[in-house]
Amino acid sequence: MAISLDTLIDTESNVYEMTCVAIKEAEIYASTDKRKEIEKNGDKVVSVVLERALNNEIEYTEGNV
């Protein structure tokens, strides 16, 4: 997985909220077998989670951040 620089630059989301969501999601992944699956594919948990956050694949509400 590769996050393009354009995707990061063009995001109009609240970066603070996205970061909080990504951190929480990464903590969940890191404590489960999902981490092993991601690492087996040669990826890093934070990279995968950040890409999912940037692609709006993680659902959250502002109050849950």
Biopython code that builds the backbone (N, CA, C, O; Angstrom):
import numpy as np
from Bio.PDB.StructureBuilder import StructureBuilder

atoms = [
    (1, "MET", "N", (0.839, -1.173, 0.000)),
    (1, "MET", "CA", (0.000, 0.000, 0.000)),
    (1, "MET", "C", (0.884, 1.235, 0.000)),
    (1, "MET", "O", (1.903, 1.298, 0.687)),
    (2, "ALA", "N", (0.473, 2.191, -0.772)),
    (2, "ALA", "CA", (1.245, 3.425, -0.823)),
    (2, "ALA", "C", (0.288, 4.607, -0.794)),
    (2, "ALA", "O", (-0.648, 4.688, -1.589)),
    (3, "ILE", "N", (0.532, 5.497, 0.111)),
    (3, "ILE", "CA", (-0.270, 6.700, 0.219)),
    (3, "ILE", "C", (0.389, 7.746, -0.664)),
    (3, "ILE", "O", (1.568, 8.058, -0.499)),
    (4, "SER", "N", (-0.374, 8.282, -1.594)),
    (4, "SER", "CA", (0.223, 9.283, -2.473)),
    (4, "SER", "C", (0.269, 10.635, -1.763)),
    (4, "SER", "O", (-0.609, 10.975, -0.970)),
    (5, "LEU", "N", (1.292, 11.374, -2.063)),
    (5, "LEU", "CA", (1.453, 12.701, -1.480)),
    (5, "LEU", "C", (0.276, 13.595, -1.861)),
    (5, "LEU", "O", (-0.176, 14.407, -1.053)),
    (6, "ASP", "N", (-0.220, 13.449, -3.081)),
    (6, "ASP", "CA", (-1.374, 14.242, -3.519)),
    (6, "ASP", "C", (-2.590, 13.975, -2.647)),
    (6, "ASP", "O", (-3.348, 14.893, -2.334)),
    (7, "THR", "N", (-2.778, 12.724, -2.257)),
    (7, "THR", "CA", (-3.913, 12.384, -1.401)),
    (7, "THR", "C", (-3.796, 13.103, -0.071)),
    (7, "THR", "O", (-4.781, 13.642, 0.433)),
    (8, "LEU", "N", (-2.607, 13.116, 0.499)),
    (8, "LEU", "CA", (-2.400, 13.805, 1.773)),
    (8, "LEU", "C", (-2.628, 15.309, 1.629)),
    (8, "LEU", "O", (-3.259, 15.929, 2.485)),
    (9, "ILE", "N", (-2.119, 15.888, 0.556)),
    (9, "ILE", "CA", (-2.232, 17.331, 0.344)),
    (9, "ILE", "C", (-3.675, 17.736, 0.070)),
    (9, "ILE", "O", (-4.141, 18.764, 0.562)),
    (10, "ASP", "N", (-4.378, 16.930, -0.714)),
    (10, "ASP", "CA", (-5.725, 17.291, -1.143)),
    (10, "ASP", "C", (-6.821, 16.988, -0.128)),
    (10, "ASP", "O", (-7.974, 17.364, -0.342)),
    (11, "THR", "N", (-6.490, 16.325, 0.957)),
    (11, "THR", "CA", (-7.528, 15.980, 1.915)),
    (11, "THR", "C", (-8.137, 17.233, 2.532)),
    (11, "THR", "O", (-7.431, 18.168, 2.908)),
    (12, "GLU", "N", (-9.437, 17.230, 2.624)),
    (12, "GLU", "CA", (-10.144, 18.365, 3.210)),
    (12, "GLU", "C", (-10.709, 17.998, 4.572)),
    (12, "GLU", "O", (-11.462, 18.769, 5.166)),
    (13, "SER", "N", (-10.347, 16.829, 5.063)),
    (13, "SER", "CA", (-10.818, 16.371, 6.360)),
    (13, "SER", "C", (-10.077, 17.093, 7.473)),
    (13, "SER", "O", (-9.028, 17.700, 7.259)),
    (14, "ASN", "N", (-10.645, 17.014, 8.656)),
    (14, "ASN", "CA", (-9.996, 17.553, 9.829)),
    (14, "ASN", "C", (-8.820, 16.632, 10.159)),
    (14, "ASN", "O", (-9.026, 15.492, 10.574)),
    (15, "VAL", "N", (-7.615, 17.108, 9.981)),
    (15, "VAL", "CA", (-6.420, 16.287, 10.133)),
    (15, "VAL", "C", (-6.277, 15.794, 11.569)),
    (15, "VAL", "O", (-5.852, 14.659, 11.788)),
    (16, "TYR", "N", (-6.620, 16.614, 12.538)),
    (16, "TYR", "CA", (-6.529, 16.203, 13.941)),
    (16, "TYR", "C", (-7.456, 15.020, 14.202)),
    (16, "TYR", "O", (-7.042, 14.029, 14.803)),
    (17, "GLU", "N", (-8.699, 15.118, 13.756)),
    (17, "GLU", "CA", (-9.654, 14.025, 13.949)),
    (17, "GLU", "C", (-9.181, 12.762, 13.245)),
    (17, "GLU", "O", (-9.243, 11.669, 13.807)),
    (18, "MET", "N", (-8.707, 12.916, 12.015)),
    (18, "MET", "CA", (-8.245, 11.772, 11.242)),
    (18, "MET", "C", (-7.069, 11.096, 11.953)),
    (18, "MET", "O", (-6.981, 9.869, 11.985)),
    (19, "THR", "N", (-6.176, 11.895, 12.515)),
    (19, "THR", "CA", (-5.028, 11.349, 13.232)),
    (19, "THR", "C", (-5.475, 10.579, 14.465)),
    (19, "THR", "O", (-4.971, 9.488, 14.733)),
    (20, "CYS", "N", (-6.412, 11.134, 15.214)),
    (20, "CYS", "CA", (-6.931, 10.452, 16.404)),
    (20, "CYS", "C", (-7.585, 9.122, 16.033)),
    (20, "CYS", "O", (-7.369, 8.110, 16.700)),
    (21, "VAL", "N", (-8.374, 9.131, 14.980)),
    (21, "VAL", "CA", (-9.029, 7.916, 14.512)),
    (21, "VAL", "C", (-7.990, 6.894, 14.073)),
    (21, "VAL", "O", (-8.099, 5.715, 14.412)),
    (22, "ALA", "N", (-6.993, 7.329, 13.327)),
    (22, "ALA", "CA", (-5.953, 6.423, 12.839)),
    (22, "ALA", "C", (-5.172, 5.808, 13.997)),
    (22, "ALA", "O", (-4.838, 4.623, 13.956)),
    (23, "ILE", "N", (-4.881, 6.590, 15.019)),
    (23, "ILE", "CA", (-4.156, 6.077, 16.178)),
    (23, "ILE", "C", (-4.975, 5.006, 16.889)),
    (23, "ILE", "O", (-4.452, 3.944, 17.228)),
    (24, "LYS", "N", (-6.251, 5.281, 17.112)),
    (24, "LYS", "CA", (-7.117, 4.303, 17.784)),
    (24, "LYS", "C", (-7.248, 3.028, 16.955)),
    (24, "LYS", "O", (-7.191, 1.924, 17.496)),
    (25, "GLU", "N", (-7.420, 3.178, 15.667)),
    (25, "GLU", "CA", (-7.559, 2.018, 14.782)),
    (25, "GLU", "C", (-6.254, 1.212, 14.739)),
    (25, "GLU", "O", (-6.287, -0.019, 14.727)),
    (26, "ALA", "N", (-5.117, 1.896, 14.716)),
    (26, "ALA", "CA", (-3.822, 1.215, 14.699)),
    (26, "ALA", "C", (-3.610, 0.435, 15.991)),
    (26, "ALA", "O", (-3.050, -0.660, 15.969)),
    (27, "GLU", "N", (-4.049, 0.986, 17.106)),
    (27, "GLU", "CA", (-3.945, 0.277, 18.381)),
    (27, "GLU", "C", (-4.759, -1.010, 18.347)),
    (27, "GLU", "O", (-4.320, -2.043, 18.852)),
    (28, "ILE", "N", (-5.930, -0.944, 17.759)),
    (28, "ILE", "CA", (-6.784, -2.132, 17.650)),
    (28, "ILE", "C", (-6.113, -3.172, 16.768)),
    (28, "ILE", "O", (-6.032, -4.344, 17.137)),
    (29, "TYR", "N", (-5.636, -2.756, 15.618)),
    (29, "TYR", "CA", (-4.970, -3.682, 14.689)),
    (29, "TYR", "C", (-3.739, -4.308, 15.334)),
    (29, "TYR", "O", (-3.501, -5.507, 15.193)),
    (30, "ALA", "N", (-2.961, -3.495, 16.041)),
    (30, "ALA", "CA", (-1.710, -3.973, 16.621)),
    (30, "ALA", "C", (-1.941, -5.029, 17.694)),
    (30, "ALA", "O", (-1.059, -5.846, 17.955)),
    (31, "SER", "N", (-3.106, -5.023, 18.315)),
    (31, "SER", "CA", (-3.375, -5.972, 19.384)),
    (31, "SER", "C", (-4.107, -7.232, 18.897)),
    (31, "SER", "O", (-4.525, -8.059, 19.708)),
    (32, "THR", "N", (-4.259, -7.375, 17.591)),
    (32, "THR", "CA", (-4.968, -8.535, 17.044)),
    (32, "THR", "C", (-4.122, -9.232, 15.990)),
    (32, "THR", "O", (-3.010, -8.802, 15.681)),
    (33, "ASP", "N", (-4.658, -10.300, 15.452)),
    (33, "ASP", "CA", (-3.971, -11.018, 14.377)),
    (33, "ASP", "C", (-3.934, -10.217, 13.084)),
    (33, "ASP", "O", (-3.202, -10.567, 12.158)),
    (34, "LYS", "N", (-4.709, -9.156, 13.013)),
    (34, "LYS", "CA", (-4.712, -8.294, 11.827)),
    (34, "LYS", "C", (-3.313, -7.731, 11.577)),
    (34, "LYS", "O", (-2.896, -7.572, 10.430)),
    (35, "ARG", "N", (-2.591, -7.431, 12.667)),
    (35, "ARG", "CA", (-1.223, -6.906, 12.553)),
    (35, "ARG", "C", (-0.333, -7.908, 11.825)),
    (35, "ARG", "O", (0.422, -7.539, 10.925)),
    (36, "LYS", "N", (-0.425, -9.174, 12.219)),
    (36, "LYS", "CA", (0.405, -10.202, 11.587)),
    (36, "LYS", "C", (0.084, -10.331, 10.108)),
    (36, "LYS", "O", (0.981, -10.521, 9.287)),
    (37, "GLU", "N", (-1.192, -10.229, 9.769)),
    (37, "GLU", "CA", (-1.617, -10.312, 8.366)),
    (37, "GLU", "C", (-1.041, -9.149, 7.556)),
    (37, "GLU", "O", (-0.547, -9.338, 6.444)),
    (38, "ILE", "N", (-1.110, -7.964, 8.120)),
    (38, "ILE", "CA", (-0.596, -6.766, 7.441)),
    (38, "ILE", "C", (0.910, -6.871, 7.250)),
    (38, "ILE", "O", (1.424, -6.611, 6.162)),
    (39, "GLU", "N", (1.615, -7.253, 8.313)),
    (39, "GLU", "CA", (3.071, -7.357, 8.240)),
    (39, "GLU", "C", (3.513, -8.482, 7.310)),
    (39, "GLU", "O", (4.556, -8.380, 6.665)),
    (40, "LYS", "N", (2.733, -9.546, 7.238)),
    (40, "LYS", "CA", (3.036, -10.656, 6.340)),
    (40, "LYS", "C", (3.042, -10.186, 4.882)),
    (40, "LYS", "O", (3.792, -10.700, 4.051)),
    (41, "ASN", "N", (2.189, -9.196, 4.592)),
    (41, "ASN", "CA", (2.108, -8.629, 3.244)),
    (41, "ASN", "C", (3.163, -7.552, 3.005)),
    (41, "ASN", "O", (3.189, -6.933, 1.941)),
    (42, "GLY", "N", (4.031, -7.326, 3.989)),
    (42, "GLY", "CA", (5.101, -6.351, 3.832)),
    (42, "GLY", "C", (4.687, -4.918, 4.117)),
    (42, "GLY", "O", (5.419, -3.980, 3.800)),
    (43, "ASP", "N", (3.515, -4.748, 4.716)),
    (43, "ASP", "CA", (3.030, -3.402, 5.024)),
    (43, "ASP", "C", (3.214, -3.099, 6.505)),
    (43, "ASP", "O", (3.581, -3.971, 7.293)),
    (44, "LYS", "N", (2.956, -1.863, 6.863)),
    (44, "LYS", "CA", (3.009, -1.414, 8.249)),
    (44, "LYS", "C", (1.595, -1.032, 8.687)),
    (44, "LYS", "O", (0.815, -0.499, 7.899)),
    (45, "VAL", "N", (1.277, -1.308, 9.943)),
    (45, "VAL", "CA", (-0.068, -1.052, 10.463)),
    (45, "VAL", "C", (-0.453, 0.412, 10.294)),
    (45, "VAL", "O", (-1.549, 0.712, 9.821)),
    (46, "VAL", "N", (0.419, 1.311, 10.668)),
    (46, "VAL", "CA", (0.092, 2.740, 10.596)),
    (46, "VAL", "C", (-0.170, 3.171, 9.152)),
    (46, "VAL", "O", (-1.090, 3.949, 8.900)),
    (47, "SER", "N", (0.614, 2.684, 8.219)),
    (47, "SER", "CA", (0.416, 3.032, 6.813)),
    (47, "SER", "C", (-0.934, 2.546, 6.303)),
    (47, "SER", "O", (-1.641, 3.269, 5.602)),
    (48, "VAL", "N", (-1.281, 1.320, 6.661)),
    (48, "VAL", "CA", (-2.560, 0.754, 6.227)),
    (48, "VAL", "C", (-3.719, 1.544, 6.820)),
    (48, "VAL", "O", (-4.676, 1.874, 6.120)),
    (49, "VAL", "N", (-3.632, 1.841, 8.095)),
    (49, "VAL", "CA", (-4.708, 2.570, 8.768)),
    (49, "VAL", "C", (-4.828, 3.993, 8.233)),
    (49, "VAL", "O", (-5.938, 4.482, 8.022)),
    (50, "LEU", "N", (-3.707, 4.654, 8.013)),
    (50, "LEU", "CA", (-3.749, 6.013, 7.476)),
    (50, "LEU", "C", (-4.372, 6.030, 6.088)),
    (50, "LEU", "O", (-5.170, 6.912, 5.772)),
    (51, "GLU", "N", (-4.013, 5.070, 5.270)),
    (51, "GLU", "CA", (-4.610, 5.002, 3.939)),
    (51, "GLU", "C", (-6.119, 4.781, 4.034)),
    (51, "GLU", "O", (-6.883, 5.398, 3.292)),
    (52, "ARG", "N", (-6.544, 3.918, 4.928)),
    (52, "ARG", "CA", (-7.983, 3.677, 5.116)),
    (52, "ARG", "C", (-8.675, 4.961, 5.585)),
    (52, "ARG", "O", (-9.777, 5.275, 5.134)),
    (53, "ALA", "N", (-8.033, 5.695, 6.483)),
    (53, "ALA", "CA", (-8.614, 6.949, 6.976)),
    (53, "ALA", "C", (-8.722, 7.971, 5.848)),
    (53, "ALA", "O", (-9.745, 8.644, 5.718)),
    (54, "LEU", "N", (-7.682, 8.091, 5.040)),
    (54, "LEU", "CA", (-7.693, 9.042, 3.933)),
    (54, "LEU", "C", (-8.728, 8.687, 2.868)),
    (54, "LEU", "O", (-9.251, 9.567, 2.185)),
    (55, "ASN", "N", (-9.017, 7.405, 2.734)),
    (55, "ASN", "CA", (-10.004, 6.950, 1.751)),
    (55, "ASN", "C", (-11.407, 6.846, 2.346)),
    (55, "ASN", "O", (-12.313, 6.283, 1.730)),
    (56, "ASN", "N", (-11.575, 7.391, 3.542)),
    (56, "ASN", "CA", (-12.866, 7.389, 4.243)),
    (56, "ASN", "C", (-13.431, 5.989, 4.416)),
    (56, "ASN", "O", (-14.642, 5.789, 4.312)),
    (57, "GLU", "N", (-12.562, 5.018, 4.679)),
    (57, "GLU", "CA", (-12.980, 3.639, 4.891)),
    (57, "GLU", "C", (-13.204, 3.325, 6.365)),
    (57, "GLU", "O", (-13.652, 2.229, 6.704)),
    (58, "ILE", "N", (-12.898, 4.268, 7.236)),
    (58, "ILE", "CA", (-13.104, 4.087, 8.669)),
    (58, "ILE", "C", (-14.251, 5.006, 9.076)),
    (58, "ILE", "O", (-14.179, 6.224, 8.912)),
    (59, "GLU", "N", (-15.301, 4.405, 9.604)),
    (59, "GLU", "CA", (-16.466, 5.196, 10.003)),
    (59, "GLU", "C", (-16.297, 5.659, 11.456)),
    (59, "GLU", "O", (-15.945, 4.873, 12.335)),
    (60, "TYR", "N", (-16.551, 6.928, 11.681)),
    (60, "TYR", "CA", (-16.507, 7.473, 13.027)),
    (60, "TYR", "C", (-17.373, 8.728, 13.073)),
    (60, "TYR", "O", (-17.684, 9.335, 12.048)),
    (61, "THR", "N", (-17.743, 9.088, 14.271)),
    (61, "THR", "CA", (-18.468, 10.353, 14.463)),
    (61, "THR", "C", (-17.554, 11.286, 15.249)),
    (61, "THR", "O", (-16.662, 10.838, 15.969)),
    (62, "GLU", "N", (-17.784, 12.565, 15.104)),
    (62, "GLU", "CA", (-16.917, 13.543, 15.732)),
    (62, "GLU", "C", (-16.843, 13.364, 17.241)),
    (62, "GLU", "O", (-15.790, 13.608, 17.831)),
    (63, "GLY", "N", (-17.906, 12.953, 17.868)),
    (63, "GLY", "CA", (-17.912, 12.772, 19.319)),
    (63, "GLY", "C", (-17.130, 11.566, 19.789)),
    (63, "GLY", "O", (-16.826, 11.464, 20.977)),
    (64, "ASN", "N", (-16.792, 10.642, 18.888)),
    (64, "ASN", "CA", (-16.076, 9.436, 19.266)),
    (64, "ASN", "C", (-14.578, 9.543, 19.059)),
    (64, "ASN", "O", (-13.871, 8.544, 19.190)),
    (65, "VAL", "N", (-14.080, 10.709, 18.745)),
    (65, "VAL", "CA", (-12.654, 10.876, 18.451)),
    (65, "VAL", "C", (-11.885, 11.113, 19.715)),
    (65, "VAL", "O", (-10.666, 11.277, 19.675)),
]
sb = StructureBuilder()
sb.init_structure("model")
sb.init_model(0)
sb.init_chain("A")
sb.init_seg("    ")
for serial, (resi, resn, name, xyz) in enumerate(atoms, 1):
    if name == "N":
        sb.init_residue(resn, " ", resi, " ")
    sb.init_atom(name, np.array(xyz, "f"), 0.0, 1.0, " ", f" {name:<3s}", serial, name[0])
structure = sb.get_structure()
